[in-house]
Amino acid sequence: MSKKYFRLLLIVYIIAILAVASIPGKSMPKVEIWSIDKIFHFIEYFILAFLAINSFLNSKFKILIIILAGIIYGGFIELWQEYVVGRDASIYDEIANSLGMIIGSIITVGYLKFTND
């Protein structure tokens, strides 16, 4: 798949993350640090990293910029949820987002190097 298609998928995915984060939810009791919710956050940002790396890596963007942008976006989404009825921000969600972004980027770069050699 070309970078053009990965970029289109990336834009759609970024919008989808914001849309899902904007859905009002019921107020829930505090979630444990390690729960299935954190796994979903990790996977969500792992996919974001995969799309971003495939969209930009061999251009002027470097992996650290891609990771930092994903972490900042995850933080923005967490802050955004403070203003959505029935949702709240969680530092543990942001940690899961960040780990998904970092590990997803590293694995994607490794995979691309492995398949291109």
N, C-alpha and C positions, 0 to 999 in steps of 0.2 A: 504494500500500500504506500502511496506517495505521502510526502510531508503535508501536502495540501489537504488530503483527506483526514490525516491525523489532526491537523489544526482545526478542521471543521468539527470533528468528533470532540476535540478538546473544548471548543467553545460551547457546544451543546451540553457537554458533561458539566462544565462550570455553571452554566445556567440551571441545569437540573439539580445540582447540589444546593444552589441558592433557593430554588423553588421548593425542594423538600424541606429545607431548614425553615422555610417561611410558613409551613403548614402548622396552624395552631394545634396544640396538644393539651392533654389533661395534665394538670399539675401532678407530678409524681414524687414519691419520696426519694430521698437521696439514693443514688445508685452506688453500689459498691464500686471500689476502684477497678476490680477485675470482673467484668461481666460481658455477656454476649454483645452488648451495645458497643463496647470498646473494640471488639473484633470487627464489627461492621464499620466503625470509623477507620480502623486500620486498613481494611480492604478498600474502602471508598477512596482513600488518599493514595493507596498503592496503585489503583487504576489511574487516578489523576497523574501520578508520577509517570506511569507508563505512557500515557497519551502525551504528556508534556515533553518527555525525553524524545519520543519519536517525532514530535512536531518541531523541536528546536535544536537538538543537540549539535548537529553538524553545521549550525549557523553561528552567528556571533554570540549566542547564549552559551554559557558554561553551566556545567551541572550544578555548581553551588548557587548560581542565580536561580535556576529552576527550582531547586530545593527550597531556597529562601522564599521565593514567590509563593510556593505551595503552602509553606508554613504560615506565612502572613495571611494568605487567603483563608486558611483554616481558622486562624485567630479572628479574622473578620467575621466569619460565619458564626463562631461561638459568641462573639459580642452581639451580632445581629439577633441571635436567639434570645437575648435578654429582653428584647423589645417585642417578641412574638408571644401572644397570649398562650399561657400554659407551657412555655418552653423556658429553658434557662441555660446559661453558659456554664461550662465545666472545664476546669483546667485539665482534668483527666481525659476528657474528649480531645482537647488540644494536644495532649501528649500522644494519644493514639493517632491523631491526624498526622502529627509531625513524624512519628516513627514510620507510619505507612508511606509518607512522602520520601523519607530518607532511604528506607530499605527498598522501596519500589524503584527509586532512581538508581540505586547501586546495582540491583539485580537486573534492571533493564539495560543499563550500560554494559554490564558484564555479558548479558545475553547477546546484545548487538555486536560486541567485539568478538564473541565466540562464533557467531553465525557469519560474520563478515570476513573472518580469517580463513 
